[in-house]
Amino acid sequence: MHTSNTTSNIIIIMIVIKIIILSMSIIIISIIIISIIISIIISIIIIQNAKVYSTRYSQAVTHPSTNRARRCLTSVIGREPVFST
């Protein structure tokens, strides 16, 4: 009777260990999935910020020594002259 009882205990312990290992695996997989989702969100935010802060629509600040050349170019192109302050 003692051997049967010991065998039952060993089987129960093995089942508990398998459940713990399975639970840990699920937790690790969940952490990996969450990390991937966070990485994707960060990438999307970085891409959106790059579009917001692009220099496409920004005004360039020219060096004062180029003022005469700018006035000449604007008259050639047909735009209003640019006056520096």
PyMOL Python script that loads the backbone (N, CA, C, O; Angstrom):
from pymol import cmd

cmd.read_pdbstr("""\
ATOM      1  N   MET A   1       0.816  -1.184   0.000  1.00  0.00           N
ATOM      2  CA  MET A   1       0.000   0.000   0.000  1.00  0.00           C
ATOM      3  C   MET A   1       0.865   1.255   0.000  1.00  0.00           C
ATOM      4  O   MET A   1       0.508   2.268  -0.601  1.00  0.00           O
ATOM      5  N   HIS A   2       1.975   1.176   0.664  1.00  0.00           N
ATOM      6  CA  HIS A   2       2.871   2.310   0.754  1.00  0.00           C
ATOM      7  C   HIS A   2       3.444   2.669  -0.615  1.00  0.00           C
ATOM      8  O   HIS A   2       3.591   3.852  -0.921  1.00  0.00           O
ATOM      9  N   THR A   3       3.768   1.688  -1.438  1.00  0.00           N
ATOM     10  CA  THR A   3       4.321   1.914  -2.765  1.00  0.00           C
ATOM     11  C   THR A   3       3.298   2.579  -3.669  1.00  0.00           C
ATOM     12  O   THR A   3       3.647   3.479  -4.432  1.00  0.00           O
ATOM     13  N   SER A   4       2.068   2.164  -3.603  1.00  0.00           N
ATOM     14  CA  SER A   4       1.005   2.750  -4.407  1.00  0.00           C
ATOM     15  C   SER A   4       0.789   4.216  -4.036  1.00  0.00           C
ATOM     16  O   SER A   4       0.566   5.063  -4.901  1.00  0.00           O
ATOM     17  N   ASN A   5       0.858   4.497  -2.750  1.00  0.00           N
ATOM     18  CA  ASN A   5       0.682   5.850  -2.256  1.00  0.00           C
ATOM     19  C   ASN A   5       1.828   6.751  -2.738  1.00  0.00           C
ATOM     20  O   ASN A   5       1.603   7.892  -3.142  1.00  0.00           O
ATOM     21  N   THR A   6       3.035   6.231  -2.691  1.00  0.00           N
ATOM     22  CA  THR A   6       4.205   6.982  -3.139  1.00  0.00           C
ATOM     23  C   THR A   6       4.136   7.243  -4.637  1.00  0.00           C
ATOM     24  O   THR A   6       4.462   8.339  -5.095  1.00  0.00           O
ATOM     25  N   THR A   7       3.717   6.252  -5.393  1.00  0.00           N
ATOM     26  CA  THR A   7       3.576   6.394  -6.838  1.00  0.00           C
ATOM     27  C   THR A   7       2.527   7.455  -7.161  1.00  0.00           C
ATOM     28  O   THR A   7       2.726   8.263  -8.068  1.00  0.00           O
ATOM     29  N   SER A   8       1.443   7.462  -6.450  1.00  0.00           N
ATOM     30  CA  SER A   8       0.386   8.462  -6.651  1.00  0.00           C
ATOM     31  C   SER A   8       0.909   9.863  -6.360  1.00  0.00           C
ATOM     32  O   SER A   8       0.617  10.810  -7.089  1.00  0.00           O
ATOM     33  N   ASN A   9       1.674   9.981  -5.300  1.00  0.00           N
ATOM     34  CA  ASN A   9       2.241  11.288  -4.947  1.00  0.00           C
ATOM     35  C   ASN A   9       3.210  11.786  -6.027  1.00  0.00           C
ATOM     36  O   ASN A   9       3.229  12.967  -6.372  1.00  0.00           O
ATOM     37  N   ILE A  10       4.010  10.855  -6.545  1.00  0.00           N
ATOM     38  CA  ILE A  10       4.965  11.223  -7.593  1.00  0.00           C
ATOM     39  C   ILE A  10       4.215  11.674  -8.849  1.00  0.00           C
ATOM     40  O   ILE A  10       4.603  12.650  -9.492  1.00  0.00           O
ATOM     41  N   ILE A  11       3.159  10.972  -9.188  1.00  0.00           N
ATOM     42  CA  ILE A  11       2.362  11.337 -10.363  1.00  0.00           C
ATOM     43  C   ILE A  11       1.728  12.716 -10.162  1.00  0.00           C
ATOM     44  O   ILE A  11       1.714  13.534 -11.082  1.00  0.00           O
ATOM     45  N   ILE A  12       1.214  12.968  -8.985  1.00  0.00           N
ATOM     46  CA  ILE A  12       0.600  14.267  -8.687  1.00  0.00           C
ATOM     47  C   ILE A  12       1.658  15.372  -8.768  1.00  0.00           C
ATOM     48  O   ILE A  12       1.399  16.440  -9.321  1.00  0.00           O
ATOM     49  N   ILE A  13       2.849  15.113  -8.215  1.00  0.00           N
ATOM     50  CA  ILE A  13       3.925  16.100  -8.264  1.00  0.00           C
ATOM     51  C   ILE A  13       4.338  16.364  -9.711  1.00  0.00           C
ATOM     52  O   ILE A  13       4.588  17.512 -10.079  1.00  0.00           O
ATOM     53  N   MET A  14       4.413  15.333 -10.523  1.00  0.00           N
ATOM     54  CA  MET A  14       4.774  15.501 -11.934  1.00  0.00           C
ATOM     55  C   MET A  14       3.723  16.324 -12.676  1.00  0.00           C
ATOM     56  O   MET A  14       4.054  17.173 -13.502  1.00  0.00           O
ATOM     57  N   ILE A  15       2.457  16.062 -12.372  1.00  0.00           N
ATOM     58  CA  ILE A  15       1.370  16.816 -13.004  1.00  0.00           C
ATOM     59  C   ILE A  15       1.454  18.294 -12.600  1.00  0.00           C
ATOM     60  O   ILE A  15       1.293  19.181 -13.438  1.00  0.00           O
ATOM     61  N   VAL A  16       1.703  18.548 -11.326  1.00  0.00           N
ATOM     62  CA  VAL A  16       1.819  19.923 -10.842  1.00  0.00           C
ATOM     63  C   VAL A  16       2.997  20.622 -11.511  1.00  0.00           C
ATOM     64  O   VAL A  16       2.887  21.784 -11.903  1.00  0.00           O
ATOM     65  N   ILE A  17       4.121  19.923 -11.645  1.00  0.00           N
ATOM     66  CA  ILE A  17       5.298  20.496 -12.304  1.00  0.00           C
ATOM     67  C   ILE A  17       4.991  20.808 -13.764  1.00  0.00           C
ATOM     68  O   ILE A  17       5.390  21.860 -14.264  1.00  0.00           O
ATOM     69  N   LYS A  18       4.297  19.925 -14.444  1.00  0.00           N
ATOM     70  CA  LYS A  18       3.932  20.170 -15.847  1.00  0.00           C
ATOM     71  C   LYS A  18       3.006  21.377 -15.956  1.00  0.00           C
ATOM     72  O   LYS A  18       3.143  22.178 -16.881  1.00  0.00           O
ATOM     73  N   ILE A  19       2.076  21.516 -15.034  1.00  0.00           N
ATOM     74  CA  ILE A  19       1.163  22.664 -15.042  1.00  0.00           C
ATOM     75  C   ILE A  19       1.945  23.958 -14.805  1.00  0.00           C
ATOM     76  O   ILE A  19       1.684  24.976 -15.446  1.00  0.00           O
ATOM     77  N   ILE A  20       2.901  23.908 -13.883  1.00  0.00           N
ATOM     78  CA  ILE A  20       3.722  25.094 -13.610  1.00  0.00           C
ATOM     79  C   ILE A  20       4.545  25.459 -14.842  1.00  0.00           C
ATOM     80  O   ILE A  20       4.624  26.631 -15.208  1.00  0.00           O
ATOM     81  N   ILE A  21       5.148  24.475 -15.477  1.00  0.00           N
ATOM     82  CA  ILE A  21       5.953  24.732 -16.674  1.00  0.00           C
ATOM     83  C   ILE A  21       5.073  25.297 -17.785  1.00  0.00           C
ATOM     84  O   ILE A  21       5.471  26.241 -18.467  1.00  0.00           O
ATOM     85  N   LEU A  22       3.895  24.736 -17.972  1.00  0.00           N
ATOM     86  CA  LEU A  22       2.970  25.228 -18.990  1.00  0.00           C
ATOM     87  C   LEU A  22       2.557  26.672 -18.685  1.00  0.00           C
ATOM     88  O   LEU A  22       2.494  27.505 -19.588  1.00  0.00           O
ATOM     89  N   SER A  23       2.281  26.959 -17.436  1.00  0.00           N
ATOM     90  CA  SER A  23       1.902  28.321 -17.037  1.00  0.00           C
ATOM     91  C   SER A  23       3.035  29.299 -17.290  1.00  0.00           C
ATOM     92  O   SER A  23       2.810  30.406 -17.779  1.00  0.00           O
ATOM     93  N   MET A  24       4.257  28.890 -16.955  1.00  0.00           N
ATOM     94  CA  MET A  24       5.408  29.751 -17.189  1.00  0.00           C
ATOM     95  C   MET A  24       5.608  29.988 -18.683  1.00  0.00           C
ATOM     96  O   MET A  24       5.959  31.094 -19.095  1.00  0.00           O
ATOM     97  N   SER A  25       5.389  28.970 -19.482  1.00  0.00           N
ATOM     98  CA  SER A  25       5.515  29.118 -20.933  1.00  0.00           C
ATOM     99  C   SER A  25       4.488  30.111 -21.459  1.00  0.00           C
ATOM    100  O   SER A  25       4.798  30.950 -22.304  1.00  0.00           O
ATOM    101  N   ILE A  26       3.281  30.010 -20.959  1.00  0.00           N
ATOM    102  CA  ILE A  26       2.228  30.937 -21.384  1.00  0.00           C
ATOM    103  C   ILE A  26       2.588  32.367 -20.975  1.00  0.00           C
ATOM    104  O   ILE A  26       2.371  33.303 -21.745  1.00  0.00           O
ATOM    105  N   ILE A  27       3.128  32.540 -19.787  1.00  0.00           N
ATOM    106  CA  ILE A  27       3.532  33.872 -19.321  1.00  0.00           C
ATOM    107  C   ILE A  27       4.655  34.422 -20.192  1.00  0.00           C
ATOM    108  O   ILE A  27       4.629  35.593 -20.573  1.00  0.00           O
ATOM    109  N   ILE A  28       5.639  33.587 -20.510  1.00  0.00           N
ATOM    110  CA  ILE A  28       6.761  34.035 -21.345  1.00  0.00           C
ATOM    111  C   ILE A  28       6.265  34.412 -22.740  1.00  0.00           C
ATOM    112  O   ILE A  28       6.672  35.439 -23.283  1.00  0.00           O
ATOM    113  N   ILE A  29       5.404  33.608 -23.313  1.00  0.00           N
ATOM    114  CA  ILE A  29       4.850  33.917 -24.637  1.00  0.00           C
ATOM    115  C   ILE A  29       4.055  35.219 -24.583  1.00  0.00           C
ATOM    116  O   ILE A  29       4.131  36.033 -25.503  1.00  0.00           O
ATOM    117  N   SER A  30       3.298  35.415 -23.515  1.00  0.00           N
ATOM    118  CA  SER A  30       2.536  36.652 -23.361  1.00  0.00           C
ATOM    119  C   SER A  30       3.459  37.863 -23.278  1.00  0.00           C
ATOM    120  O   SER A  30       3.178  38.898 -23.882  1.00  0.00           O
ATOM    121  N   ILE A  31       4.548  37.742 -22.542  1.00  0.00           N
ATOM    122  CA  ILE A  31       5.513  38.838 -22.427  1.00  0.00           C
ATOM    123  C   ILE A  31       6.135  39.143 -23.789  1.00  0.00           C
ATOM    124  O   ILE A  31       6.320  40.310 -24.135  1.00  0.00           O
ATOM    125  N   ILE A  32       6.454  38.124 -24.553  1.00  0.00           N
ATOM    126  CA  ILE A  32       7.026  38.327 -25.892  1.00  0.00           C
ATOM    127  C   ILE A  32       6.023  39.042 -26.794  1.00  0.00           C
ATOM    128  O   ILE A  32       6.386  39.974 -27.512  1.00  0.00           O
ATOM    129  N   ILE A  33       4.776  38.612 -26.759  1.00  0.00           N
ATOM    130  CA  ILE A  33       3.740  39.245 -27.587  1.00  0.00           C
ATOM    131  C   ILE A  33       3.551  40.706 -27.183  1.00  0.00           C
ATOM    132  O   ILE A  33       3.434  41.578 -28.044  1.00  0.00           O
ATOM    133  N   ILE A  34       3.519  40.972 -25.890  1.00  0.00           N
ATOM    134  CA  ILE A  34       3.364  42.356 -25.411  1.00  0.00           C
ATOM    135  C   ILE A  34       4.565  43.196 -25.842  1.00  0.00           C
ATOM    136  O   ILE A  34       4.401  44.353 -26.230  1.00  0.00           O
ATOM    137  N   SER A  35       5.758  42.632 -25.779  1.00  0.00           N
ATOM    138  CA  SER A  35       6.959  43.361 -26.211  1.00  0.00           C
ATOM    139  C   SER A  35       6.883  43.706 -27.695  1.00  0.00           C
ATOM    140  O   SER A  35       7.240  44.813 -28.096  1.00  0.00           O
ATOM    141  N   ILE A  36       6.423  42.769 -28.500  1.00  0.00           N
ATOM    142  CA  ILE A  36       6.284  43.019 -29.940  1.00  0.00           C
ATOM    143  C   ILE A  36       5.264  44.122 -30.191  1.00  0.00           C
ATOM    144  O   ILE A  36       5.496  45.009 -31.013  1.00  0.00           O
ATOM    145  N   ILE A  37       4.141  44.072 -29.489  1.00  0.00           N
ATOM    146  CA  ILE A  37       3.102  45.098 -29.657  1.00  0.00           C
ATOM    147  C   ILE A  37       3.641  46.469 -29.253  1.00  0.00           C
ATOM    148  O   ILE A  37       3.394  47.457 -29.945  1.00  0.00           O
ATOM    149  N   ILE A  38       4.372  46.537 -28.147  1.00  0.00           N
ATOM    150  CA  ILE A  38       4.950  47.813 -27.702  1.00  0.00           C
ATOM    151  C   ILE A  38       5.957  48.321 -28.732  1.00  0.00           C
ATOM    152  O   ILE A  38       5.998  49.520 -29.010  1.00  0.00           O
ATOM    153  N   SER A  39       6.764  47.435 -29.298  1.00  0.00           N
ATOM    154  CA  SER A  39       7.730  47.844 -30.322  1.00  0.00           C
ATOM    155  C   SER A  39       7.023  48.406 -31.548  1.00  0.00           C
ATOM    156  O   SER A  39       7.467  49.403 -32.118  1.00  0.00           O
ATOM    157  N   ILE A  40       5.936  47.779 -31.954  1.00  0.00           N
ATOM    158  CA  ILE A  40       5.168  48.265 -33.109  1.00  0.00           C
ATOM    159  C   ILE A  40       4.580  49.640 -32.807  1.00  0.00           C
ATOM    160  O   ILE A  40       4.636  50.537 -33.649  1.00  0.00           O
ATOM    161  N   ILE A  41       4.019  49.810 -31.618  1.00  0.00           N
ATOM    162  CA  ILE A  41       3.438  51.102 -31.242  1.00  0.00           C
ATOM    163  C   ILE A  41       4.513  52.182 -31.228  1.00  0.00           C
ATOM    164  O   ILE A  41       4.284  53.283 -31.728  1.00  0.00           O
ATOM    165  N   ILE A  42       5.673  51.887 -30.669  1.00  0.00           N
ATOM    166  CA  ILE A  42       6.767  52.870 -30.637  1.00  0.00           C
ATOM    167  C   ILE A  42       7.207  53.220 -32.053  1.00  0.00           C
ATOM    168  O   ILE A  42       7.469  54.387 -32.346  1.00  0.00           O
ATOM    169  N   SER A  43       7.293  52.228 -32.934  1.00  0.00           N
ATOM    170  CA  SER A  43       7.680  52.487 -34.323  1.00  0.00           C
ATOM    171  C   SER A  43       6.669  53.394 -35.013  1.00  0.00           C
ATOM    172  O   SER A  43       7.048  54.308 -35.744  1.00  0.00           O
ATOM    173  N   ILE A  44       5.388  53.142 -34.782  1.00  0.00           N
ATOM    174  CA  ILE A  44       4.339  53.975 -35.382  1.00  0.00           C
ATOM    175  C   ILE A  44       4.452  55.407 -34.873  1.00  0.00           C
ATOM    176  O   ILE A  44       4.324  56.351 -35.653  1.00  0.00           O
ATOM    177  N   ILE A  45       4.688  55.580 -33.577  1.00  0.00           N
ATOM    178  CA  ILE A  45       4.823  56.922 -33.003  1.00  0.00           C
ATOM    179  C   ILE A  45       6.032  57.634 -33.592  1.00  0.00           C
ATOM    180  O   ILE A  45       5.956  58.821 -33.910  1.00  0.00           O
ATOM    181  N   ILE A  46       7.138  56.929 -33.739  1.00  0.00           N
ATOM    182  CA  ILE A  46       8.346  57.537 -34.304  1.00  0.00           C
ATOM    183  C   ILE A  46       8.102  57.963 -35.750  1.00  0.00           C
ATOM    184  O   ILE A  46       8.514  59.049 -36.160  1.00  0.00           O
ATOM    185  N   ILE A  47       7.435  57.113 -36.516  1.00  0.00           N
ATOM    186  CA  ILE A  47       7.145  57.443 -37.922  1.00  0.00           C
ATOM    187  C   ILE A  47       6.224  58.650 -38.002  1.00  0.00           C
ATOM    188  O   ILE A  47       6.439  59.540 -38.825  1.00  0.00           O
ATOM    189  N   GLN A  48       5.201  58.689 -37.159  1.00  0.00           N
ATOM    190  CA  GLN A  48       4.276  59.826 -37.168  1.00  0.00           C
ATOM    191  C   GLN A  48       4.989  61.109 -36.762  1.00  0.00           C
ATOM    192  O   GLN A  48       4.752  62.158 -37.361  1.00  0.00           O
ATOM    193  N   ASN A  49       5.853  61.046 -35.763  1.00  0.00           N
ATOM    194  CA  ASN A  49       6.596  62.233 -35.347  1.00  0.00           C
ATOM    195  C   ASN A  49       7.556  62.689 -36.442  1.00  0.00           C
ATOM    196  O   ASN A  49       7.766  63.888 -36.624  1.00  0.00           O
ATOM    197  N   ALA A  50       8.126  61.757 -37.158  1.00  0.00           N
ATOM    198  CA  ALA A  50       9.032  62.121 -38.243  1.00  0.00           C
ATOM    199  C   ALA A  50       8.273  62.878 -39.324  1.00  0.00           C
ATOM    200  O   ALA A  50       8.806  63.819 -39.912  1.00  0.00           O
ATOM    201  N   LYS A  51       7.036  62.476 -39.591  1.00  0.00           N
ATOM    202  CA  LYS A  51       6.223  63.184 -40.579  1.00  0.00           C
ATOM    203  C   LYS A  51       5.841  64.569 -40.071  1.00  0.00           C
ATOM    204  O   LYS A  51       5.845  65.531 -40.839  1.00  0.00           O
ATOM    205  N   VAL A  52       5.516  64.678 -38.809  1.00  0.00           N
ATOM    206  CA  VAL A  52       5.114  65.956 -38.241  1.00  0.00           C
ATOM    207  C   VAL A  52       6.273  66.937 -38.249  1.00  0.00           C
ATOM    208  O   VAL A  52       6.091  68.120 -38.539  1.00  0.00           O
ATOM    209  N   TYR A  53       7.460  66.449 -37.933  1.00  0.00           N
ATOM    210  CA  TYR A  53       8.611  67.330 -37.814  1.00  0.00           C
ATOM    211  C   TYR A  53       9.492  67.345 -39.056  1.00  0.00           C
ATOM    212  O   TYR A  53      10.658  67.732 -38.978  1.00  0.00           O
ATOM    213  N   SER A  54       8.961  66.934 -40.187  1.00  0.00           N
ATOM    214  CA  SER A  54       9.787  66.953 -41.394  1.00  0.00           C
ATOM    215  C   SER A  54      10.043  68.401 -41.795  1.00  0.00           C
ATOM    216  O   SER A  54       9.301  69.303 -41.405  1.00  0.00           O
ATOM    217  N   THR A  55      11.083  68.612 -42.564  1.00  0.00           N
ATOM    218  CA  THR A  55      11.448  69.977 -42.974  1.00  0.00           C
ATOM    219  C   THR A  55      10.808  70.363 -44.301  1.00  0.00           C
ATOM    220  O   THR A  55      11.156  71.394 -44.877  1.00  0.00           O
ATOM    221  N   ARG A  56       9.891  69.564 -44.785  1.00  0.00           N
ATOM    222  CA  ARG A  56       9.301  69.825 -46.092  1.00  0.00           C
ATOM    223  C   ARG A  56       8.620  71.191 -46.151  1.00  0.00           C
ATOM    224  O   ARG A  56       8.766  71.915 -47.135  1.00  0.00           O
ATOM    225  N   TYR A  57       7.882  71.542 -45.110  1.00  0.00           N
ATOM    226  CA  TYR A  57       7.132  72.789 -45.125  1.00  0.00           C
ATOM    227  C   TYR A  57       7.784  73.876 -44.277  1.00  0.00           C
ATOM    228  O   TYR A  57       7.181  74.927 -44.059  1.00  0.00           O
ATOM    229  N   SER A  58       8.975  73.647 -43.808  1.00  0.00           N
ATOM    230  CA  SER A  58       9.608  74.641 -42.943  1.00  0.00           C
ATOM    231  C   SER A  58      10.257  75.741 -43.770  1.00  0.00           C
ATOM    232  O   SER A  58      10.622  75.534 -44.928  1.00  0.00           O
ATOM    233  N   GLN A  59      10.392  76.899 -43.167  1.00  0.00           N
ATOM    234  CA  GLN A  59      11.045  78.037 -43.811  1.00  0.00           C
ATOM    235  C   GLN A  59      12.530  77.983 -43.492  1.00  0.00           C
ATOM    236  O   GLN A  59      12.916  77.846 -42.331  1.00  0.00           O
ATOM    237  N   ALA A  60      13.349  78.089 -44.504  1.00  0.00           N
ATOM    238  CA  ALA A  60      14.788  78.104 -44.287  1.00  0.00           C
ATOM    239  C   ALA A  60      15.214  79.503 -43.859  1.00  0.00           C
ATOM    240  O   ALA A  60      14.708  80.498 -44.379  1.00  0.00           O
ATOM    241  N   VAL A  61      16.119  79.575 -42.937  1.00  0.00           N
ATOM    242  CA  VAL A  61      16.677  80.853 -42.509  1.00  0.00           C
ATOM    243  C   VAL A  61      18.010  81.016 -43.222  1.00  0.00           C
ATOM    244  O   VAL A  61      18.957  80.265 -42.987  1.00  0.00           O
ATOM    245  N   THR A  62      18.061  82.005 -44.093  1.00  0.00           N
ATOM    246  CA  THR A  62      19.270  82.173 -44.895  1.00  0.00           C
ATOM    247  C   THR A  62      20.279  83.056 -44.174  1.00  0.00           C
ATOM    248  O   THR A  62      19.946  83.783 -43.238  1.00  0.00           O
ATOM    249  N   HIS A  63      21.497  82.973 -44.628  1.00  0.00           N
ATOM    250  CA  HIS A  63      22.564  83.796 -44.075  1.00  0.00           C
ATOM    251  C   HIS A  63      22.419  85.226 -44.625  1.00  0.00           C
ATOM    252  O   HIS A  63      22.079  85.397 -45.796  1.00  0.00           O
ATOM    253  N   PRO A  64      22.668  86.240 -43.809  1.00  0.00           N
ATOM    254  CA  PRO A  64      22.518  87.635 -44.271  1.00  0.00           C
ATOM    255  C   PRO A  64      23.352  87.969 -45.507  1.00  0.00           C
ATOM    256  O   PRO A  64      22.986  88.864 -46.268  1.00  0.00           O
ATOM    257  N   SER A  65      24.444  87.279 -45.716  1.00  0.00           N
ATOM    258  CA  SER A  65      25.291  87.593 -46.871  1.00  0.00           C
ATOM    259  C   SER A  65      24.636  87.210 -48.189  1.00  0.00           C
ATOM    260  O   SER A  65      25.115  87.611 -49.250  1.00  0.00           O
ATOM    261  N   THR A  66      23.559  86.448 -48.149  1.00  0.00           N
ATOM    262  CA  THR A  66      22.891  86.027 -49.394  1.00  0.00           C
ATOM    263  C   THR A  66      21.690  86.900 -49.726  1.00  0.00           C
ATOM    264  O   THR A  66      20.966  86.602 -50.676  1.00  0.00           O
ATOM    265  N   ASN A  67      21.458  87.967 -48.972  1.00  0.00           N
ATOM    266  CA  ASN A  67      20.273  88.802 -49.192  1.00  0.00           C
ATOM    267  C   ASN A  67      20.218  89.388 -50.602  1.00  0.00           C
ATOM    268  O   ASN A  67      19.160  89.362 -51.232  1.00  0.00           O
ATOM    269  N   ARG A  68      21.332  89.916 -51.111  1.00  0.00           N
ATOM    270  CA  ARG A  68      21.317  90.531 -52.439  1.00  0.00           C
ATOM    271  C   ARG A  68      20.997  89.486 -53.510  1.00  0.00           C
ATOM    272  O   ARG A  68      20.236  89.752 -54.440  1.00  0.00           O
ATOM    273  N   ALA A  69      21.586  88.295 -53.368  1.00  0.00           N
ATOM    274  CA  ALA A  69      21.315  87.229 -54.333  1.00  0.00           C
ATOM    275  C   ALA A  69      19.852  86.800 -54.264  1.00  0.00           C
ATOM    276  O   ALA A  69      19.249  86.520 -55.300  1.00  0.00           O
ATOM    277  N   ARG A  70      19.269  86.742 -53.066  1.00  0.00           N
ATOM    278  CA  ARG A  70      17.854  86.370 -52.939  1.00  0.00           C
ATOM    279  C   ARG A  70      16.956  87.387 -53.630  1.00  0.00           C
ATOM    280  O   ARG A  70      16.005  87.006 -54.314  1.00  0.00           O
ATOM    281  N   ARG A  71      17.248  88.689 -53.459  1.00  0.00           N
ATOM    282  CA  ARG A  71      16.425  89.715 -54.109  1.00  0.00           C
ATOM    283  C   ARG A  71      16.497  89.565 -55.620  1.00  0.00           C
ATOM    284  O   ARG A  71      15.491  89.722 -56.313  1.00  0.00           O
ATOM    285  N   CYS A  72      17.679  89.264 -56.129  1.00  0.00           N
ATOM    286  CA  CYS A  72      17.852  89.084 -57.565  1.00  0.00           C
ATOM    287  C   CYS A  72      17.066  87.866 -58.051  1.00  0.00           C
ATOM    288  O   CYS A  72      16.379  87.928 -59.070  1.00  0.00           O
ATOM    289  N   LEU A  73      17.173  86.770 -57.320  1.00  0.00           N
ATOM    290  CA  LEU A  73      16.466  85.543 -57.720  1.00  0.00           C
ATOM    291  C   LEU A  73      14.961  85.728 -57.685  1.00  0.00           C
ATOM    292  O   LEU A  73      14.267  85.260 -58.589  1.00  0.00           O
ATOM    293  N   THR A  74      14.439  86.392 -56.672  1.00  0.00           N
ATOM    294  CA  THR A  74      12.984  86.567 -56.606  1.00  0.00           C
ATOM    295  C   THR A  74      12.490  87.436 -57.741  1.00  0.00           C
ATOM    296  O   THR A  74      11.372  87.242 -58.216  1.00  0.00           O
ATOM    297  N   SER A  75      13.295  88.395 -58.193  1.00  0.00           N
ATOM    298  CA  SER A  75      12.848  89.212 -59.321  1.00  0.00           C
ATOM    299  C   SER A  75      12.908  88.405 -60.614  1.00  0.00           C
ATOM    300  O   SER A  75      12.079  88.607 -61.502  1.00  0.00           O
ATOM    301  N   VAL A  76      13.871  87.497 -60.736  1.00  0.00           N
ATOM    302  CA  VAL A  76      13.965  86.654 -61.930  1.00  0.00           C
ATOM    303  C   VAL A  76      12.808  85.668 -61.967  1.00  0.00           C
ATOM    304  O   VAL A  76      12.219  85.435 -63.023  1.00  0.00           O
ATOM    305  N   ILE A  77      12.480  85.086 -60.815  1.00  0.00           N
ATOM    306  CA  ILE A  77      11.395  84.095 -60.754  1.00  0.00           C
ATOM    307  C   ILE A  77      10.041  84.778 -60.893  1.00  0.00           C
ATOM    308  O   ILE A  77       9.087  84.157 -61.361  1.00  0.00           O
ATOM    309  N   GLY A  78       9.939  86.022 -60.502  1.00  0.00           N
ATOM    310  CA  GLY A  78       8.684  86.750 -60.617  1.00  0.00           C
ATOM    311  C   GLY A  78       7.912  86.804 -59.317  1.00  0.00           C
ATOM    312  O   GLY A  78       6.706  87.052 -59.329  1.00  0.00           O
ATOM    313  N   ARG A  79       8.566  86.580 -58.213  1.00  0.00           N
ATOM    314  CA  ARG A  79       7.909  86.661 -56.916  1.00  0.00           C
ATOM    315  C   ARG A  79       8.122  88.036 -56.315  1.00  0.00           C
ATOM    316  O   ARG A  79       8.907  88.843 -56.812  1.00  0.00           O
ATOM    317  N   GLU A  80       7.409  88.274 -55.248  1.00  0.00           N
ATOM    318  CA  GLU A  80       7.608  89.513 -54.514  1.00  0.00           C
ATOM    319  C   GLU A  80       9.001  89.494 -53.902  1.00  0.00           C
ATOM    320  O   GLU A  80       9.475  88.436 -53.488  1.00  0.00           O
ATOM    321  N   PRO A  81       9.659  90.633 -53.836  1.00  0.00           N
ATOM    322  CA  PRO A  81      10.995  90.646 -53.221  1.00  0.00           C
ATOM    323  C   PRO A  81      10.943  90.309 -51.741  1.00  0.00           C
ATOM    324  O   PRO A  81       9.977  90.616 -51.042  1.00  0.00           O
ATOM    325  N   VAL A  82      11.998  89.678 -51.294  1.00  0.00           N
ATOM    326  CA  VAL A  82      12.090  89.287 -49.884  1.00  0.00           C
ATOM    327  C   VAL A  82      12.941  90.308 -49.171  1.00  0.00           C
ATOM    328  O   VAL A  82      14.083  90.552 -49.560  1.00  0.00           O
ATOM    329  N   PHE A  83      12.393  90.910 -48.128  1.00  0.00           N
ATOM    330  CA  PHE A  83      13.133  91.898 -47.356  1.00  0.00           C
ATOM    331  C   PHE A  83      13.522  91.289 -46.036  1.00  0.00           C
ATOM    332  O   PHE A  83      12.675  90.734 -45.337  1.00  0.00           O
ATOM    333  N   SER A  84      14.783  91.381 -45.682  1.00  0.00           N
ATOM    334  CA  SER A  84      15.214  90.824 -44.401  1.00  0.00           C
ATOM    335  C   SER A  84      15.024  91.852 -43.322  1.00  0.00           C
ATOM    336  O   SER A  84      15.021  93.054 -43.586  1.00  0.00           O
ATOM    337  N   THR A  85      14.863  91.376 -42.096  1.00  0.00           N
ATOM    338  CA  THR A  85      14.690  92.299 -40.972  1.00  0.00           C
ATOM    339  C   THR A  85      15.899  92.276 -40.084  1.00  0.00           C
ATOM    340  O   THR A  85      15.943  92.989 -39.082  1.00  0.00           O
TER     341      THR A  85
END
""", "prot")
cmd.dss("prot")
cmd.show_as("cartoon", "prot")
cmd.util.cbc("prot")
cmd.orient("prot")
